[in-house]
Every structure is written in structure tokens, then in C-alpha cells.
Amino acid sequence: MLAQRTLKSLTRAVGVGLHSGERVELTLRPAPPDTGIVFRRIDLPEPVDIPVGALAVTDTRLASTLSAGDAKVRTVEHLMSACAGLGLDNLYIDITAEEVPILDGSASSFVYLLQSAGIEVQQAPKKFLRVRRPVEVREGEGDQLKWARLAPHHGFTLSFEIDFQHPAVDSTGQQVTFDMGSGRYSRDIARARTFAFSKDVEMMRAHGLALGGGLDNAIVMDDTKVLNADGLRYAEEFAKHKILDAIGDLYCVGKPMLGAYSAFRSGHALNNRLLRELLAQQDAWDIVSFADERQAPAGFAQLARAW
């Protein structure tokens, strides 16, 4: 049986929110089978659980935000990407503020935290959301065109193309394809950092955003070059970060996915629209498990490798 996974022990992190600049503490705890991933706002007068789900995503401006009633948790995509990359199905995440800490701007710190706690295999079948027929969403035309698509595939692959028309980005690979079954998420994707233009950072700060952002947790560019003294971590770091984000956004459906994702200039909003469109078409997906691990896609039965 291909089984569900949780943590062996709890682990903690402290950081600041990218946009709020507020100090925040995370406690990541094991959860029973079929719990899913549940954020818990423990800073509120009465703690509130916010289960992860595509329909729980209520804001996609600059990040993905989950809500339950009036309670919110913002900027969940990097942590969700790490959970997907390590194949974690069940997890409680206690959080002391409204925004997940940005840490180093990638998913690598979350991967380290989760792996340091250990992965526990549970006595329950892992449930996948399997794409049965293509679903696509599009926005804009010509130079403004964006699209994202899911198609049937026995595994989980992602292909993303960016188009920023900036000297620093043009000199890198702007199209990346990644196979989750390769076991190389931690090494090839997780370290890709979020990125921004210095003029946009100044404008966001004037509007009370990006208050926790800086060169230690983002790639920052002026009109011609990358400003970070240590340069890029990957030759295709910009496109790889968009893959990282997409993995986290798609994992907000609440289950690991079997399908092929492809996108052009997509982002948090279009990724969530794609999930909602998929779920609305009930003949386009089903839920499957694998009683025999040999029937599962290649690479999915192995625990994720460390770096």
C-alpha cells in the first residue's frame, strides 16, 4: 500500500512575515490519517482551525491566503510547496500571526524543518486527486495572455514559462519542466527564492506591504541587474520559483495530484482558478489510492531525499 505520511515529531520556526514584517512563530505537529493540512491560529482569543482546501483560498494578491470565517493565514505557498515536495499528507501548523514567515524566501528552510522532524509513514492509503481530462483557464489576449492547464498523466509534472522582458531575467532560462517523481524537489526546486523589482518593493512598502522583505529573503532587481551580492542559486531561478509557487498553490486542493500542469505567465490567482474549474467539473477528476505500490507512479513510494 502507498501510505499517507505525517511528521515523527514536532518542529518549530521563528521568522517575520514578508508583507506584514511581524514576528511569527510556527509549530509543525504530526496529525492523524485523513486530517489533511490544517493551519491553527493560536494567537486569537479562541484558536481557529483553517483547513487547507482550494475553496478556502480567499485572496491571491501577491500570495495565497486561506480563510475560515474571519480568520486568515497569508503567504502559505512556500510551506505548502515543501509539504508537497516531501509527500506530507497530514500536518497541524500552529501559527501566532496572520502570515507565514518568509524565512529565506524559498521553500528550503521549510524542507529542512520538516525533514529534521522526520517523516512518519501511516497505516492509511494515500489519496490522490487524479486528473481525468484536460481543464484550462485563460486570461487576457496578445501581450497580456496568461494561461494554466491540467491534463491526465500517471504522475505529477509541471512545465512553466515566464516572460518578464528584463535583462537579468532574459539571460536565464525562462522555461522549466519538473517531474515530482524524480525525487529531486529538495535539490532542484526548493531553493529558488521569490523575486521582485526594487521599484515595486518601494511602492509596496508605501502601501504597507513587503515590510519584511529584503536581500536576505528575495532576489531583488533594479532596471538592469540582480542586486543580491551572491547572485542566483540556479541558472533558471526565476522560472523555478514559479514552479515552486505552483506546486504550493496546487497542493491547496488538499491532496497530492496526478496530472500534468503547464502554464504561461500564471500566478496565484490563475492557479486557484484552475483548481476551482477542475473541481467544478466532476467528470474531470477522481480520487484514487494504490493498494500495490508498484502500480503507483515511479518515484512516489520513496521518501524524499535530503539535499
N, C-alpha and C positions, 0 to 999 in steps of 0.2 A: 504493500500500500504506500502511495505517495502521501506523506502525512503533513499535517499542519505544524507550524513552528511558533514558538514564543521565546522569551529570554529565560536563561537559567537563574539569573539573579537580577536585582535592581541596579541601576546605574544613574548617576546624576551629572548635570552640567549647569554651569552658570555663564550667562553672557548678556548681551544687550540686543534689543530689537533693532532691526535695520532702519525702520521708519520712525518708530517711537523714541529710540535712544534710551529706553527704560531698561533697568536691570531686571533680569528674569531668571528664574530657576526652573529647571526641568528635572523631574524624576521619572525614569522609564522603568516600568514594572511588568513582570510576567502577567499574563491573562489566560483564563481557561479557554479550551477549544470553542470555536464558533463565536467568540466575543467580537472579533474584528479589532480594529484600531480605534481607541476611544481616548480623546483628549478630556481632561478634567480640570476645570478652572477652580483651583483650590483657594484662590485669593478672594473669592466672592463671599458675602455673608453666609450663603448656603452654597456649597460646592455644586457645580453644574457639569454633567457629562455631555460631551459633544461628540457623538459617534461619527466616524468618517463615512461619507456617502456622497455620490455625485450631486444629489438634490440638496445636500447640506451646504454646498458651496454657494455663498450669497454675494460675494464680491470678488472680482477678478482684476481690479485695477492695481497694477504693479506687482501683485502677488495673489495667491489663492487664500481666501478666507472662508472658514467653516463657521456655521452658526447653529445654535439650539435655543430658540426663543430669543431673548435679548443678549445672551452670552455669545461671545465670538472668540475665535483664535485665528490670528492672521499669520501669513507667510509660512504656511505649512509644507510647501512643495519640496524643499530640500530634505527635510526629515522624512517625508513620505517617500521620496525617491530612494533614500537609504534603506528604508524598510522594504521596499520593493526589491532593491538590489540584493538584499540578504535573504529574501524569501520569507520575511516575518508576516505571519497572518494575524496574530493576536498580541495586543500590547495595550497597557494603560499608560498614558502620558500625563502626569500631574504637572501643571504649569501655573506659575504665580503671577502672570500678567497676560495681556491680550495678544502679545506677539511672540512667536517662537524666536529664540536668539539666532542671530545670523552667523555667529562663530567666525569661521574664516571665509564665508561667502560661497562655500561649496557644500557637498554632502559628506566630505571625507571625515570631518570631525564626528558626525553622527554615526558613520560606519565604524569608526574606532570605538565610540562609546558602546554601540550595540554589540560589536564583536568582543569587547572586553568583558561584557556581562555574560557572554556565552549564549549559544543557540540551543534551545531545548526542542527535541522532536516530540510531538504529542500524539496520543493514541486516538486520532480522528483523521479522516481523509481530508486532504487539501482540496478546496473547491475553487475551480477556475471559472471565470466568465469567458465563454468561447464565442468568438465572432463567427456567425454562420453565413452572412452575406455582406457585401460591401455597403458601407454607410459613409457619406461625405458631407461636410459643411463648407460653404464658401462665403467669402465676404469681399466686397469691392470689385473693381474692374481695372484692367490695364496695370499701371504702375502701383495701384493700391490693392491689387489682388492678394488675397490670403486664402489658404485652404488647408483642411486637415481631413484625413481619410483613415478608416479602418477596414481591413479586408481579412477573409479567412486565412489562417496559417496555423500549422501544428507546431506552435512555439510562440515566441514573442520577439518581434523585430521592430526596430524603429529607424526611420530614414527622415532626416530633417535638412532642409536647405534654407539658409538665411540670405538676406540681400540688403546689406547696410550701406553700401557705396561710401565707404570710409577708407582712407589709405591704410590704416592699421588693420582693418578687417579684410580688405581686399587682398592683402599679402598673405592671408591664411586660408586654410581650407574652409569653404563655406557650405559644404555638404558632407554629412556624416551618416553612415549606416551602422547600426549596432544590433547584435544578437544577444538577448538576455541569457540564452542558453550557453553562451561561451564561457561563463564563469569569470569574465574579466571586468565586471562592473566596477569593482573597487579600484582596479588599476587604470582602466581606460576612460572612465566616465566620472567617477565620484569626485575627483579633484578639480573639476572645471568650475571656475568661480563666476558669480554673477558679474555683469559689466554695465558700465554707464558712461555717459559723456559728461565732462566736467561742467559744461554749461547747463545740462539738465539737472545735475546734482545741486547746483546753486539755486535753480528755480524751484526744485522740490523742497529744499531747506527753507526757502522763503514762504512755502505753503505748509510748513510743519512736517515735512516728510524727509526721509533719508537722514534723520538726525543721528543715527548710529552707524552710518556708512563712512568708509574711508579706504585708504590704500591697503590697509591690513585685512580687509574683508570684501574687496571688489577690485575688478580691473577697471581703471579709470582712464579715459582718453580725452585729449584735447582735440583740436581740429585736424591734427596730422599724425599723432603718435600715442602709444601707450605710456602713461606716466609712472607706472609701477617700476621701481628700480630693478626688480628681479625678473621683469618681463613676463612671458607667458609660461604656463605649466605644460601645455600641449600645443602643437602646431595648429590644431583646429579647436582651440579652447572656447572660442565664441560659439561655434556650432555645437560643440559637445555640451556646453552649458544648457543650450536649448533642448538637447536630448535629455539631459538630467532633469530639467524642469518638466518636460513632457512625461517622463517616467513617473514623477511625483504627482502630476496632475491626473494622469490616467489611473494611478493607484487609488485616487479618491473615489473610484467606483466601488471600492470596498472589498474587492477580490483581485487576485492576480489574473491577468488577461492572457488569453490565447488568441493571437491575431497579429496582423502586420499593420503597423501605424506608419503613415507617411504624411509629411506636411511641408508647406512652403510658407514661410513668414508667419507661422502660427504663434499663439501665445496662450496665456492662462484662460482668457475669455473663450477663444475658439476651441481650445481643448475641452473645456467644460461643456460648451455647446455640442461638441461631437459626442461626448458621453451621454448627454441628455437625449440627443437624437437617436443614438443606439438603443437606449433603454426604452424609448417611446415606441420602437418598432419591435414588438415582442417576437416576431419570427426571425429577427436578425441576430439573435443570441440565445444561448442556453447555459446552464450550469453543469459542469462535468467534474468527475473525480477519476482517479486511476487506482483501481484495486491492485493492479500489477504495475510496478514502477517501470518495467520495460516498455509499457505502452505509452508512457509519458514522453514529452519531447526531450530530445537529447540534452543533457546537462541540468535538467530541472530537479533531479533526485539528489544531486550532490549539494552539500553545504557550500556556501560561497567561500571562495578562497580569501585569505588575508592578502595584504598588499603584494 
